[in-house]
Amino acid sequence: MIILVFAAAGKLIFSLFGITLPAFRITGGVLVALVGFQMLQGGEHSSVQHPTDQDKQKSLDAELEVAITPLAMPILAGPGMVATAMNFASAGTTTVFVVTVGAFFLLCVITFFFFVSGERFVKYIGDNGIKVITRSMGLILAVIGVQMLIHGIGGAVMDFQGLGAG
């Protein structure tokens, strides 16, 4: 639902805060690329994948603060996911929006399947398989982030040239 709301309200949010699509693509690209880069490193020291006791306590404290935090989001709909959804959905037509939301829905279904059968899946492919998949997906995410960054910089240059020529 979080992704649907941000994808649908992307253009409104942009105009409300005076954000341009190139600026959002640059920022979103950096966020997505950083997540991908962390996955490429193996994520062995990631507080998300291997929380310490202190991280667990912070998580419990955060659960108590959810009512106070206006935009509390689950980890699956974090900044990278929101940036990607808004980037794709706000850039195109109604068809592009429907395809984007449909793709995220499909990802939610696949994620649910892996959450439900996670232990069996990990036992089947083993720790090395998880590492290979994590790094492969990290590479894909890093490339998506860089591509968003390239589109953002290209759009910003075009906007800047348009302002200079006018």
C-alpha positions as CSV (number, residue, x, y, z in Angstrom):
1,M,0.0,0.0,0.0
2,I,2.9,2.4,0.8
3,I,4.3,1.9,-2.7
4,L,0.9,2.4,-4.3
5,V,0.3,5.7,-2.4
6,F,3.7,7.1,-3.3
7,A,3.5,5.9,-6.9
8,A,0.1,7.5,-7.3
9,A,0.9,10.7,-5.5
10,G,4.4,11.1,-6.9
11,K,3.5,14.0,-9.2
12,L,1.5,15.8,-6.4
13,I,4.4,15.3,-4.0
14,F,6.9,16.7,-6.6
15,S,4.8,19.8,-7.2
16,L,4.0,20.3,-3.5
17,F,7.7,20.4,-2.6
18,G,9.0,21.9,-5.8
19,I,11.0,18.8,-6.6
20,T,11.9,18.1,-10.2
21,L,12.0,14.6,-11.7
22,P,15.7,14.9,-12.5
23,A,16.5,15.8,-8.9
24,F,14.5,12.9,-7.6
25,R,16.1,10.5,-10.1
26,I,19.6,11.6,-9.0
27,T,18.7,11.1,-5.3
28,G,16.8,7.9,-5.9
29,G,19.6,6.6,-8.1
30,V,22.2,7.2,-5.4
31,L,20.0,5.5,-2.7
32,V,19.3,2.4,-4.9
33,A,22.9,2.2,-6.0
34,L,24.1,2.3,-2.4
35,V,21.8,-0.5,-1.4
36,G,23.1,-2.5,-4.3
37,F,26.7,-1.7,-3.4
38,Q,26.1,-2.9,0.2
39,M,24.6,-6.1,-1.2
40,L,27.6,-6.6,-3.4
41,Q,29.9,-6.3,-0.4
42,G,28.1,-9.3,1.0
43,G,26.2,-7.5,3.7
44,E,27.9,-9.6,6.4
45,H,28.1,-6.6,8.7
46,S,24.7,-5.2,7.9
47,S,22.6,-4.4,10.9
48,V,19.5,-5.4,8.9
49,Q,20.7,-8.9,8.1
50,H,22.7,-9.5,11.4
51,P,21.2,-7.3,14.1
52,T,23.2,-6.9,17.4
53,D,21.5,-6.8,20.8
54,Q,21.7,-3.0,20.6
55,D,20.0,-3.0,17.2
56,K,17.2,-5.3,18.5
57,Q,16.6,-2.9,21.4
58,K,16.5,0.0,19.0
59,S,14.0,-1.9,16.9
60,L,11.8,-2.5,20.0
61,D,12.0,1.2,20.8
62,A,11.2,2.1,17.2
63,E,8.1,-0.1,17.4
64,L,6.9,2.0,20.3
65,E,7.5,5.2,18.3
66,V,5.5,4.1,15.2
67,A,2.5,6.1,16.3
68,I,4.6,9.2,16.6
69,T,6.5,8.8,13.3
70,P,4.2,10.1,10.5
71,L,5.9,8.2,7.6
72,A,6.9,5.0,9.4
73,M,7.6,2.4,6.7
74,P,8.4,-1.2,6.8
75,I,11.8,-2.3,5.5
76,L,10.3,-3.6,2.3
77,A,9.0,-0.2,1.3
78,G,12.1,1.8,2.3
79,P,13.5,4.9,0.6
80,G,15.0,3.0,-2.3
81,M,11.8,1.2,-3.1
82,V,9.7,4.4,-2.8
83,A,12.2,6.3,-5.0
84,T,12.1,3.6,-7.7
85,A,8.3,3.5,-7.7
86,M,7.9,7.3,-7.8
87,N,10.6,7.5,-10.5
88,F,9.0,5.0,-12.8
89,A,5.3,5.9,-12.1
90,S,5.7,9.7,-12.4
91,A,7.7,9.6,-15.6
92,G,5.1,8.0,-17.9
93,T,1.5,7.5,-18.9
94,T,-1.3,5.7,-17.2
95,T,-0.1,2.5,-18.8
96,V,3.4,2.9,-17.3
97,F,1.8,3.6,-13.9
98,V,-0.3,0.4,-14.1
99,V,2.8,-1.7,-15.2
100,T,4.9,-0.2,-12.4
101,V,2.3,-0.9,-9.7
102,G,1.7,-4.3,-11.2
103,A,5.4,-5.1,-11.1
104,F,5.6,-4.0,-7.4
105,F,2.5,-6.1,-6.6
106,L,4.2,-9.1,-8.3
107,L,7.3,-8.4,-6.2
108,C,5.2,-8.4,-3.0
109,V,3.7,-11.8,-3.9
110,I,7.1,-13.3,-4.6
111,T,8.5,-11.8,-1.4
112,F,5.6,-13.2,0.6
113,F,6.3,-16.6,-0.9
114,F,9.9,-16.4,0.1
115,F,9.1,-15.2,3.6
116,V,6.7,-18.1,4.1
117,S,9.1,-20.7,2.7
118,G,12.3,-19.0,3.6
119,E,13.8,-21.6,5.9
120,R,13.2,-24.4,3.3
121,F,14.6,-22.2,0.6
122,V,17.8,-21.4,2.6
123,K,18.3,-25.1,3.4
124,Y,17.9,-26.0,-0.3
125,I,20.3,-23.5,-1.7
126,G,22.6,-23.1,1.3
127,D,24.6,-20.2,2.6
128,N,26.7,-20.0,-0.5
129,G,23.6,-19.8,-2.7
130,I,22.3,-17.0,-0.6
131,K,25.6,-15.1,-1.0
132,V,25.5,-15.6,-4.8
133,I,21.9,-14.4,-5.1
134,T,22.5,-11.5,-2.8
135,R,25.5,-10.3,-4.7
136,S,23.8,-10.9,-8.1
137,M,20.8,-8.9,-7.0
138,G,23.1,-6.2,-5.6
139,L,24.8,-5.8,-8.9
140,I,21.4,-5.4,-10.6
141,L,20.3,-2.9,-8.0
142,A,23.5,-0.9,-8.4
143,V,23.1,-0.8,-12.2
144,I,19.4,0.3,-11.8
145,G,20.6,3.0,-9.4
146,V,23.3,4.2,-11.7
147,Q,20.9,4.2,-14.7
148,M,18.5,6.4,-12.6
149,L,21.4,8.7,-11.8
150,I,22.4,9.0,-15.5
151,H,18.8,9.8,-16.4
152,G,18.6,12.3,-13.6
153,I,21.8,14.1,-14.6
154,G,20.8,14.1,-18.2
155,G,17.4,15.6,-17.3
156,A,19.0,18.2,-15.1
157,V,21.4,19.2,-17.8
158,M,18.5,19.5,-20.3
159,D,16.5,21.6,-17.8
160,F,19.6,23.8,-17.1
161,Q,20.2,24.3,-20.9
162,G,16.5,25.1,-21.3
163,L,16.7,27.8,-18.6
164,G,19.9,29.2,-20.0
165,A,18.5,29.4,-23.6
166,G,15.3,31.1,-22.4
